Amino acid sequence: MTDKKIKILTLSDHPLLPSGVGTQTRYILEGLLETGKFEIISFGGAVKHNDYNPVRTKEWDDLWTIYPIDGYGTEESIRSALHVHKPDILYFMTDPRFFTWLWEMEDEIRSLVPMVYYHVWDNKPYPTFNSVYYNSTDKIVTISKVTSDIVQNVAPDVEEEYLPHAVRADIFKPLDEETTSKLREKNNLTDKFVAIWVNRNARRKQSGTLLFWWKQFCDRVGHDKATLIMHTDLRDPHGQPLDVLASHLGLTQGQVQFSTSKIGLPDMAQLYNIADVAINISDAEGFGLGTLEALSCGTPIIVNMTGGLQEQVTDGENWFGVGIEPSSKAVIGSLQVPWIYEDRINENDFVDALEKMFNLSPEERNELGKLGMKHVDKNYNFKNFQKRWVEIMLDIYERHGSWESRKTYKKWEHRVI
């Protein structure tokens, strides 16, 4: 290998945003940059920009340039980036339906540089309609065991590797009891059972369902005994008016607290610490970063056994909260995604799970949280995550080359008709 830096072109949510895709991409890119062997050009999408001027960070200066874009890019923006910046690898991440246009021009891209896809997919039945996209990729890295199994079955000839999300344990960690008590007192949560829900207020996240079911839980245990913290946007255009729902349900006396401000990671860690349990009941969830962050803070979880959530709540032997099996699996679809399961849980199962956690002693919940922390450290270790991504990119660069040194990609194939 020469001393030249390996240049990576990335397409994803804006890597300075707090979304799961943005956060994980940022973790990956910072790990690459820390080696001193890489230079990054990022297209930062999935957000409305105030301006489109290139962004650089103080830490990395001209080694990492972020170009704000609408959506995730266009054919012309990719052609321009390829020939202006001459990257060695193209990395992209999020749901494949946002990148069909990119795969349709794979002959232009892969003749010059390899394509590495960090793949998000929520559920079965096997999406055989994705096979043409998978087969147009040099390497697919998968975020969950569900996604890994899907790729292996839908496109067995494609190079695939399971590498789930990670969290920074130096930030998402337990606080001491005195600090936690003061935070709970500050937020009027002393002597309350506290649940936290961190998600986008969107249809599949079941935000409205959660409020209706939280009322049923409060009816059981007492409306003065519990508080649900929802860290989300009250009026997301893809969701429901949560303040209207809370008012309609009579959840206006402290049963629900809405956290709507954009806050940093240390403040998010504080929210997880003051909670007794973290919740995610999405009907489809590729991974669910919020519950993993909560586990890293020692907070047990209640989750739907779907997508990546099911591998967070149990390692197959131990449980780190309550996993709820779906009571129905409806096959839904669209023109872009012809079929996929929606996993819906039952109201009584969910309220029973909350009551189970409510009835545990603080010591019992603490023990669950400690087990969860060990699970996170073993299977979602941040240092191992960054180290493996560095190894992957170095290996791709060495084996596949780029531009004049491009290897392994065939511009043609021989078919017997």
C-alpha positions in Angstrom: 0.0 0.0 0.0 1.3 3.5 -0.8 1.3 6.4 1.6 -1.6 8.1 -0.2 -4.8 8.4 1.8 -7.8 6.2 0.7 -10.6 8.4 -0.3 -14.2 7.4 0.6 -17.3 8.9 -0.9 -20.3 8.4 1.5 -24.1 8.7 1.0 -26.3 8.6 4.0 -28.3 10.7 6.4 -26.2 13.8 7.3 -23.5 12.3 9.5 -23.7 15.1 12.0 -27.4 14.4 12.6 -28.6 12.4 15.6 -30.6 9.8 13.4 -29.5 6.2 13.7 -28.1 6.2 10.2 -26.4 9.5 10.7 -24.9 8.5 14.0 -23.6 5.1 12.9 -22.1 6.6 9.7 -20.4 9.3 11.8 -18.9 6.6 14.1 -17.6 4.7 11.1 -16.1 7.7 9.5 -14.4 9.0 12.7 -12.9 5.6 13.2 -11.5 5.6 9.7 -10.1 9.2 10.0 -8.4 8.3 13.4 -6.1 5.9 11.6 -4.7 8.7 9.4 -5.2 6.5 6.3 -8.4 7.9 5.0 -10.0 11.1 3.5 -13.8 11.4 3.5 -16.2 13.1 1.1 -19.7 12.9 2.4 -23.1 13.6 0.9 -25.2 14.6 3.9 -28.9 14.0 3.1 -32.3 13.3 4.7 -32.7 16.8 6.2 -33.8 20.2 5.1 -30.7 22.4 4.8 -30.5 26.1 5.6 -27.7 26.4 3.0 -25.7 24.1 0.7 -22.2 25.3 1.6 -19.7 22.5 2.3 -19.3 21.7 6.0 -16.0 20.8 7.8 -15.4 19.9 11.4 -12.7 21.6 13.5 -11.2 18.2 14.4 -10.8 16.9 10.8 -10.7 20.1 8.7 -10.1 19.3 5.0 -9.8 15.5 5.7 -13.6 15.4 5.9 -15.9 17.5 3.8 -19.7 17.2 4.0 -21.8 18.4 1.1 -25.5 19.0 2.1 -27.8 17.5 -0.5 -31.5 16.9 -1.0 -32.6 13.3 -0.6 -29.5 11.2 -0.9 -28.1 12.5 -4.2 -28.7 12.2 -7.9 -27.1 10.5 -10.9 -25.4 13.8 -11.9 -24.1 14.5 -8.4 -22.5 11.1 -8.3 -21.0 11.4 -11.7 -19.6 14.8 -10.7 -18.2 13.5 -7.4 -16.6 10.5 -9.0 -14.7 12.6 -11.6 -13.9 15.6 -9.4 -12.9 13.9 -6.2 -11.8 10.5 -7.6 -12.8 8.4 -4.5 -11.5 4.9 -4.0 -14.6 3.5 -2.4 -18.3 4.4 -2.4 -20.1 3.7 0.9 -23.8 4.2 1.3 -26.4 3.4 4.0 -30.1 3.3 4.7 -33.2 1.5 3.3 -32.5 0.2 -0.2 -35.6 1.9 -1.7 -33.8 5.2 -1.4 -30.9 4.0 -3.6 -32.5 2.2 -6.5 -31.3 5.1 -8.8 -27.8 4.5 -7.5 -27.8 0.8 -8.3 -29.3 1.5 -11.8 -26.0 3.3 -12.6 -23.7 0.6 -11.0 -22.0 -0.1 -14.3 -20.8 3.5 -14.3 -19.7 3.4 -10.7 -18.3 -0.1 -10.2 -16.2 0.1 -13.3 -14.2 2.7 -11.4 -14.7 2.0 -7.6 -16.2 -0.7 -5.4 -19.6 -0.1 -3.7 -20.0 -1.0 0.0 -23.5 -1.0 1.4 -24.4 -0.9 5.1 -27.8 -2.6 4.8 -31.0 -1.8 6.7 -34.0 -4.2 6.3 -36.7 -4.8 8.9 -38.4 -8.1 8.2 -39.2 -11.1 6.1 -40.7 -12.6 3.9 -37.4 -12.7 1.9 -37.4 -9.6 -0.3 -36.4 -11.4 -3.5 -37.1 -8.2 -5.4 -34.0 -6.7 -3.8 -31.7 -9.4 -5.3 -30.8 -7.3 -8.4 -29.6 -4.5 -6.0 -27.7 -6.9 -3.8 -26.0 -8.4 -6.8 -25.0 -4.9 -7.9 -22.8 -4.4 -4.8 -19.3 -5.4 -4.0 -19.9 -5.9 -0.3 -22.9 -5.7 1.9 -22.5 -5.2 5.6 -25.7 -6.0 7.6 -27.0 -4.4 10.8 -28.9 -7.3 12.3 -29.1 -11.0 12.2 -32.4 -10.7 10.4 -30.8 -8.6 7.6 -27.8 -11.0 7.4 -30.1 -14.0 6.9 -32.1 -12.1 4.3 -29.0 -11.2 2.2 -27.5 -14.7 2.5 -30.7 -16.2 1.1 -31.7 -13.6 -1.4 -28.2 -13.1 -2.9 -26.0 -15.9 -1.8 -23.2 -15.0 -4.2 -22.7 -11.5 -2.7 -20.0 -10.9 -0.1 -21.9 -10.3 3.1 -20.8 -9.6 6.7 -22.9 -9.1 9.9 -21.7 -6.1 11.9 -24.4 -4.6 14.1 -24.6 -1.0 15.4 -22.6 0.1 18.4 -22.9 2.8 21.1 -20.3 4.8 22.8 -20.0 3.4 26.3 -18.0 6.3 27.4 -21.1 8.5 27.0 -24.0 6.0 27.4 -23.1 4.7 30.8 -24.8 4.5 34.3 -24.7 7.6 36.4 -24.2 7.4 40.2 -27.3 7.1 42.4 -27.0 10.7 43.8 -26.8 12.3 40.3 -29.7 10.2 39.1 -31.8 11.1 42.1 -31.2 14.8 41.6 -32.1 14.6 37.9 -35.3 12.8 38.7 -36.2 15.4 41.4 -35.4 18.2 38.9 -37.9 16.7 36.4 -40.6 16.0 39.0 -40.1 12.2 38.7 -39.2 11.4 42.4 -41.1 8.2 43.4 -42.4 7.7 39.9 -42.0 4.6 37.6 -40.4 6.2 34.5 -40.5 4.8 31.0 -38.7 6.4 28.1 -39.5 6.2 24.3 -37.0 7.7 21.9 -38.1 7.5 18.3 -39.3 9.5 15.4 -43.0 10.3 15.6 -43.9 8.2 12.5 -46.5 5.6 11.7 -44.5 2.4 12.0 -43.1 3.6 15.4 -46.6 3.3 16.9 -46.4 6.6 18.8 -50.1 7.1 19.1 -50.7 3.4 20.0 -48.2 3.9 22.8 -50.1 6.8 24.3 -53.4 4.9 24.2 -51.9 1.9 25.8 -50.0 4.0 28.4 -53.3 5.3 29.6 -54.5 1.7 30.1 -51.3 1.0 32.2 -51.9 4.2 34.3 -55.5 3.0 34.8 -54.1 -0.2 36.3 -51.4 1.1 38.6 -52.5 4.7 39.3 -52.1 7.9 37.3 -49.9 9.4 39.9 -47.5 6.5 39.9 -45.9 6.6 36.4 -44.5 9.0 33.8 -43.7 8.3 30.2 -41.0 10.5 28.6 -41.4 10.7 24.8 -38.3 12.2 23.1 -39.7 13.1 19.7 -41.4 15.7 17.5 -45.0 16.4 18.6 -46.2 17.3 15.1 -44.1 15.2 12.7 -45.9 15.2 9.3 -45.4 11.4 9.2 -46.9 10.9 12.6 -49.7 12.0 14.9 -50.4 15.2 16.9 -49.2 13.7 20.2 -50.2 16.6 22.3 -53.7 16.3 21.0 -53.8 12.6 21.8 -52.4 13.2 25.3 -55.1 15.8 26.0 -57.9 13.6 24.6 -56.7 10.8 26.9 -56.5 13.0 30.0 -52.7 12.4 30.2 -52.0 16.0 31.3 -51.2 15.6 35.0 -47.6 14.4 34.6 -48.4 10.9 33.2 -46.5 12.0 30.0 -43.6 14.4 29.5 -42.7 15.4 26.0 -39.0 16.1 25.3 -38.9 17.9 22.0 -35.6 19.8 22.0 -32.6 18.6 20.0 -30.0 17.6 22.7 -26.5 16.2 22.7 -25.5 12.6 23.5 -24.6 13.3 27.1 -28.0 14.7 27.7 -29.6 11.7 26.0 -27.6 9.5 28.4 -29.1 11.4 31.3 -32.7 10.7 30.1 -31.9 7.0 29.8 -30.5 7.0 33.3 -33.6 8.6 35.0 -35.8 5.9 33.3 -36.7 2.6 34.8 -37.3 1.1 31.4 -36.9 2.0 27.7 -39.6 1.1 25.2 -39.8 0.4 21.4 -42.9 -1.2 20.0 -42.4 -0.4 16.3 -44.1 -2.8 13.9 -40.9 -2.9 11.9 -37.5 -1.9 13.1 -34.2 -2.6 11.4 -32.3 -2.1 14.6 -33.6 0.4 17.1 -30.6 2.4 18.4 -32.4 4.1 21.3 -33.0 0.8 23.2 -29.4 -0.2 22.7 -28.3 3.2 24.1 -30.6 2.6 27.1 -29.1 -0.9 27.7 -25.6 0.7 27.7 -26.8 3.0 30.5 -28.0 0.0 32.5 -31.7 0.6 31.7 -33.7 -2.6 30.8 -36.0 -2.5 27.8 -39.5 -3.6 26.6 -39.5 -4.3 22.9 -41.5 -5.9 20.1 -39.7 -9.1 19.0 -39.1 -7.8 15.4 -36.0 -6.9 13.4 -32.9 -6.0 15.3 -34.9 -5.4 18.6 -35.1 -9.1 19.3 -31.4 -9.6 19.5 -31.0 -6.7 21.9 -33.4 -7.9 24.5 -32.0 -11.5 24.7 -28.8 -13.4 23.8 -30.8 -16.6 23.5 -30.3 -17.5 27.2 -30.6 -14.3 29.3 -33.2 -11.5 29.0 -32.5 -7.9 29.5 -36.1 -6.7 29.8 -39.3 -8.0 28.2 -39.6 -9.2 24.6 -43.2 -9.3 23.3 -44.0 -11.7 20.6 -46.1 -10.2 17.8 -49.8 -11.2 18.0 -50.2 -10.6 14.2 -48.0 -10.5 11.2 -49.6 -8.6 8.3 -48.1 -8.6 4.9 -48.1 -5.0 3.6 -46.4 -3.4 0.7 -46.1 -0.7 -1.9 -44.9 -0.2 -5.4 -41.3 0.1 -4.2 -41.6 -2.7 -1.5 -44.0 -5.3 -2.8 -44.2 -7.2 0.5 -42.9 -7.1 4.1 -44.3 -8.1 7.4 -45.7 -5.6 9.9 -45.4 -7.2 13.4 -48.1 -5.9 15.7 -48.2 -6.7 19.4 -51.3 -7.0 21.6 -52.4 -4.2 24.0 -52.8 -6.6 26.9 -49.3 -8.1 26.3 -47.8 -4.7 26.3 -49.6 -3.4 29.4 -48.7 -6.7 31.2 -45.0 -6.2 30.3 -45.1 -2.7 31.7 -46.8 -4.0 34.9 -44.2 -6.7 35.2 -41.4 -4.1 35.1 -43.4 -1.8 37.5 -43.7 -4.6 40.1 -40.0 -5.4 40.1 -38.0 -3.9 42.9 -35.3 -1.3 41.9 -32.7 -3.9 42.7 -34.2 -6.4 40.3 -34.4 -3.8 37.5 -30.9 -2.8 38.3 -29.8 -6.4 37.9 -31.5 -6.6 34.5 -29.7 -3.4 33.5 -26.3 -4.8 34.5 -26.9 -7.9 32.4 -27.9 -5.7 29.5 -24.7 -3.6 29.9 -22.6 -6.8 29.6 -24.6 -7.9 26.6 -23.9 -4.5 24.9 -20.2 -4.6 25.8 -19.8 -8.2 24.4 -21.9 -7.9 21.2 -22.1 -4.2 20.3 -18.7 -3.0 21.5 -17.8 0.5 20.1 -14.1 -0.1 19.7 -14.6 -3.4 18.0 -17.1 -1.8 15.7 -14.8 1.0 14.5 -11.8 -1.4 14.3 -13.7 -3.8 12.1 -14.9 -1.1 9.7 -11.3 0.0 9.3 -10.3 -3.5 8.5 -13.2 -3.8 6.0 -12.3 -0.6 4.1 -8.6 -1.5 4.0 -9.5 -5.0 2.7 -11.8 -3.6 0.1 -9.2 -1.2 -1.1 -6.6 -3.9 -1.3 -8.7 -6.6 -3.0 -10.8 -4.5 -5.3 -8.7 -1.5 -6.1 -10.0 1.6 -7.8 -9.7 3.4 -11.1 -6.5 2.2 -12.9 -6.0 -0.5 -10.3 -9.7 -1.7 -10.3 -10.0 -5.5 -9.9 -12.8 -8.1 -9.6 -15.5 -6.2 -11.4 -16.6 -7.6 -14.8 -18.3 -5.3 -17.2 -19.9 -8.2 -19.0 -21.1 -11.7 -18.2 -21.6 -14.8 -20.3 -25.1 -16.2 -20.5 -26.4 -19.2 -22.4 -29.8 -18.3 -23.9 
